[in-house]
Amino acid sequence: MSKTCVLILENLRSVENTASIFRTAEGLGVSKIILVGTTPAPLDRFGRKRVDFSKVALGAEDLIEWEHVAVQNFQFTISNLQTDGFKIIALEQHPKSKKLRADSLQLEAFALVVGNEVDGVSKEILETVDEIVEIPMQGKKESLNVSVATGIALFVLI
């Protein structure tokens, strides 16, 4: 059974991380990426292709549907996805999170929300999602780079 996945990047700061996520998401079959707030886009504010983005994404930005959503419209976007039957999952270390495992969630359509590199997924969004998952860490470091964590989560969930 094929799963439908929308990836939501909330206020990411790094062009390189965002472009890397585009490449991974396209390769894993994500149907759409929603860029929220300050997340860098493949095009600059004048609509020109960003060389720094395309250098990392290697053309994935042309193969996957994407859109930008202003922070003030983010809750509305989440509600619309839920109305359309998507389960909203946040990737975040949180007291209510469950360990990410391949057999832990049975999903046909889901949206994965990934937060920025320092603050993670916003508190307001964590209160509206259907599920919070985290990648179990076994070393001394408490977290992974956002692009690496996104790739792992997508691979497990798709």
Helices and strands as residue ranges (DSSP letters): E 4-10, H 15-28, E 32-36, H 51-57, G 60-62, E 65-69, G 71-73, H 74-83, E 87-91, E 98-99, E 109-114, H 123-126, E 131-134, H 146-157
